[in-house]
Amino acid sequence: MEEFIKYSVIIHVIAGCIALLSGLGAFLLRNNTKKHRPFGKIYFWCMTIIFVTSLYVSFYKEIWFLLFVSVFSYYSCIVAFRSLKLKKLHLDQKPKAIDWFIEIMNVLFNTSFIIFGILIFKNHSDFSIICFVFAGLGLTASYSSIKRFRGKIVHKNYWLIGHIGGMMGSYIGAFTAFLVNNNGRWIHAPEIIAWLGPTVVFVPFLFYETRKYKKSMVTPLDKEK
């Protein structure tokens, strides 16, 4: 088992490095669809590898921050991927069972994390705050997805907004994992800064990118097309 975990960690680290680079490439080439897609696909499959390996490593070594960040990041990533398959929700397209399953698991996970944060608040208030912030972001994301599934759509490019928001949210999670894992090794920052710093830095870019596509509204005529 130790040997299996050892190789899982190596694969996890390699996939993590490639994900950070390919994710950055996808963001920089976001306006060039032909070049953006290959980077996006590499990023998605690297995040899938990271998620699978993190399940083994986090449970075996009891590294719970790794489990939390991996679930948060992969949820955002897979929602971004699924958004590209759900471009006709405004035309009564129905989400598949897998879409509902993803959201149900995300709600359960983040609710559990809030409960965990409450239980440890007395002795670990900083980590409790981290729990509340990320769980709040996760639940907000599920709320937005479920609204789309139910046809409550306002903006024309809702699928693109979901894609951008999911991918950037996933990248924030991946970068946070990198920062936290190397805090004290290459970086020396308070724990709460290492956890929440990437969110504070990258979220304004997320809002800026999605805001550009929120200006166009869905009209009754759009729903008839």
Contacts in CASP RR format, 6 or more apart in sequence:
PFRMAT RR
TARGET T0000
AUTHOR 0000-0000-0000
METHOD contacts of the structure
MODEL  1
MEEFIKYSVIIHVIAGCIALLSGLGAFLLRNNTKKHRPFGKIYFWCMTII
FVTSLYVSFYKEIWFLLFVSVFSYYSCIVAFRSLKLKKLHLDQKPKAIDW
FIEIMNVLFNTSFIIFGILIFKNHSDFSIICFVFAGLGLTASYSSIKRFR
GKIVHKNYWLIGHIGGMMGSYIGAFTAFLVNNNGRWIHAPEIIAWLGPTV
VFVPFLFYETRKYKKSMVTPLDKEK
1 60 0 8 1.000
4 56 0 8 1.000
5 56 0 8 1.000
5 57 0 8 1.000
5 60 0 8 1.000
5 61 0 8 1.000
8 53 0 8 1.000
8 56 0 8 1.000
8 57 0 8 1.000
9 53 0 8 1.000
9 57 0 8 1.000
11 49 0 8 1.000
11 53 0 8 1.000
12 49 0 8 1.000
12 50 0 8 1.000
12 53 0 8 1.000
12 54 0 8 1.000
12 57 0 8 1.000
15 46 0 8 1.000
15 47 0 8 1.000
15 49 0 8 1.000
15 50 0 8 1.000
15 53 0 8 1.000
16 46 0 8 1.000
16 50 0 8 1.000
16 174 0 8 1.000
16 178 0 8 1.000
18 42 0 8 1.000
18 46 0 8 1.000
19 43 0 8 1.000
19 46 0 8 1.000
19 47 0 8 1.000
19 50 0 8 1.000
19 174 0 8 1.000
20 171 0 8 1.000
20 174 0 8 1.000
20 175 0 8 1.000
20 178 0 8 1.000
22 39 0 8 1.000
22 40 0 8 1.000
22 42 0 8 1.000
22 43 0 8 1.000
22 46 0 8 1.000
23 39 0 8 1.000
23 40 0 8 1.000
23 43 0 8 1.000
23 167 0 8 1.000
23 171 0 8 1.000
24 171 0 8 1.000
25 39 0 8 1.000
26 36 0 8 1.000
26 39 0 8 1.000
26 40 0 8 1.000
26 43 0 8 1.000
26 167 0 8 1.000
27 167 0 8 1.000
27 168 0 8 1.000
27 171 0 8 1.000
29 35 0 8 1.000
29 36 0 8 1.000
29 39 0 8 1.000
30 36 0 8 1.000
30 164 0 8 1.000
30 209 0 8 1.000
40 167 0 8 1.000
43 77 0 8 1.000
43 167 0 8 1.000
44 77 0 8 1.000
44 81 0 8 1.000
47 73 0 8 1.000
47 74 0 8 1.000
47 77 0 8 1.000
47 170 0 8 1.000
47 174 0 8 1.000
48 74 0 8 1.000
48 77 0 8 1.000
50 70 0 8 1.000
50 73 0 8 1.000
50 74 0 8 1.000
50 174 0 8 1.000
51 70 0 8 1.000
51 71 0 8 1.000
51 73 0 8 1.000
51 74 0 8 1.000
54 66 0 8 1.000
54 67 0 8 1.000
54 70 0 8 1.000
55 67 0 8 1.000
55 70 0 8 1.000
57 63 0 8 1.000
57 66 0 8 1.000
58 64 0 8 1.000
58 66 0 8 1.000
58 67 0 8 1.000
58 70 0 8 1.000
59 67 0 8 1.000
65 177 0 8 1.000
65 180 0 8 1.000
66 177 0 8 1.000
66 181 0 8 1.000
68 113 0 8 1.000
68 134 0 8 1.000
69 173 0 8 1.000
69 174 0 8 1.000
69 176 0 8 1.000
69 177 0 8 1.000
69 180 0 8 1.000
70 177 0 8 1.000
71 106 0 8 1.000
71 109 0 8 1.000
72 134 0 8 1.000
72 137 0 8 1.000
72 138 0 8 1.000
72 173 0 8 1.000
73 169 0 8 1.000
73 170 0 8 1.000
73 172 0 8 1.000
73 173 0 8 1.000
73 174 0 8 1.000
73 177 0 8 1.000
74 170 0 8 1.000
75 102 0 8 1.000
75 105 0 8 1.000
75 106 0 8 1.000
75 109 0 8 1.000
75 138 0 8 1.000
75 141 0 8 1.000
76 141 0 8 1.000
76 165 0 8 1.000
76 166 0 8 1.000
76 167 0 8 1.000
76 169 0 8 1.000
76 170 0 8 1.000
76 172 0 8 1.000
76 173 0 8 1.000
77 166 0 8 1.000
77 167 0 8 1.000
77 170 0 8 1.000
78 102 0 8 1.000
79 102 0 8 1.000
79 141 0 8 1.000
79 145 0 8 1.000
79 162 0 8 1.000
79 166 0 8 1.000
80 162 0 8 1.000
80 163 0 8 1.000
80 164 0 8 1.000
80 165 0 8 1.000
80 166 0 8 1.000
80 167 0 8 1.000
80 170 0 8 1.000
81 163 0 8 1.000
82 98 0 8 1.000
82 99 0 8 1.000
82 102 0 8 1.000
83 159 0 8 1.000
83 160 0 8 1.000
83 162 0 8 1.000
83 163 0 8 1.000
83 166 0 8 1.000
84 159 0 8 1.000
84 163 0 8 1.000
86 93 0 8 1.000
86 95 0 8 1.000
86 99 0 8 1.000
86 148 0 8 1.000
86 159 0 8 1.000
87 93 0 8 1.000
87 159 0 8 1.000
89 95 0 8 1.000
89 148 0 8 1.000
89 149 0 8 1.000
89 151 0 8 1.000
89 153 0 8 1.000
89 158 0 8 1.000
89 159 0 8 1.000
90 151 0 8 1.000
90 153 0 8 1.000
90 158 0 8 1.000
90 218 0 8 1.000
90 222 0 8 1.000
90 223 0 8 1.000
91 223 0 8 1.000
91 225 0 8 1.000
95 149 0 8 1.000
99 145 0 8 1.000
99 149 0 8 1.000
100 149 0 8 1.000
103 142 0 8 1.000
103 145 0 8 1.000
103 146 0 8 1.000
103 149 0 8 1.000
106 138 0 8 1.000
106 139 0 8 1.000
106 141 0 8 1.000
106 142 0 8 1.000
107 139 0 8 1.000
107 142 0 8 1.000
110 134 0 8 1.000
110 135 0 8 1.000
110 136 0 8 1.000
110 138 0 8 1.000
110 139 0 8 1.000
110 142 0 8 1.000
111 135 0 8 1.000
111 139 0 8 1.000
113 131 0 8 1.000
113 134 0 8 1.000
113 135 0 8 1.000
114 131 0 8 1.000
114 132 0 8 1.000
114 135 0 8 1.000
114 136 0 8 1.000
116 131 0 8 1.000
117 127 0 8 1.000
117 128 0 8 1.000
117 131 0 8 1.000
117 132 0 8 1.000
118 128 0 8 1.000
120 127 0 8 1.000
120 128 0 8 1.000
120 131 0 8 1.000
121 128 0 8 1.000
126 191 0 8 1.000
126 192 0 8 1.000
127 191 0 8 1.000
129 192 0 8 1.000
129 196 0 8 1.000
130 192 0 8 1.000
130 195 0 8 1.000
130 196 0 8 1.000
133 196 0 8 1.000
133 199 0 8 1.000
137 199 0 8 1.000
141 166 0 8 1.000
144 162 0 8 1.000
147 153 0 8 1.000
148 158 0 8 1.000
153 218 0 8 1.000
154 217 0 8 1.000
154 218 0 8 1.000
155 161 0 8 1.000
155 213 0 8 1.000
155 214 0 8 1.000
155 216 0 8 1.000
155 217 0 8 1.000
155 218 0 8 1.000
156 213 0 8 1.000
156 216 0 8 1.000
156 217 0 8 1.000
156 218 0 8 1.000
156 222 0 8 1.000
157 213 0 8 1.000
157 216 0 8 1.000
158 218 0 8 1.000
160 213 0 8 1.000
161 210 0 8 1.000
161 213 0 8 1.000
161 214 0 8 1.000
162 210 0 8 1.000
164 206 0 8 1.000
164 209 0 8 1.000
164 210 0 8 1.000
164 213 0 8 1.000
165 206 0 8 1.000
165 209 0 8 1.000
165 210 0 8 1.000
168 202 0 8 1.000
168 205 0 8 1.000
168 206 0 8 1.000
168 209 0 8 1.000
169 202 0 8 1.000
169 206 0 8 1.000
171 202 0 8 1.000
172 198 0 8 1.000
172 199 0 8 1.000
172 202 0 8 1.000
172 203 0 8 1.000
172 206 0 8 1.000
173 198 0 8 1.000
175 198 0 8 1.000
175 202 0 8 1.000
176 194 0 8 1.000
176 195 0 8 1.000
176 197 0 8 1.000
176 198 0 8 1.000
176 199 0 8 1.000
179 187 0 8 1.000
179 189 0 8 1.000
179 194 0 8 1.000
179 195 0 8 1.000
179 197 0 8 1.000
179 198 0 8 1.000
180 191 0 8 1.000
180 194 0 8 1.000
180 195 0 8 1.000
183 189 0 8 1.000
183 191 0 8 1.000
183 194 0 8 1.000
187 194 0 8 1.000
END
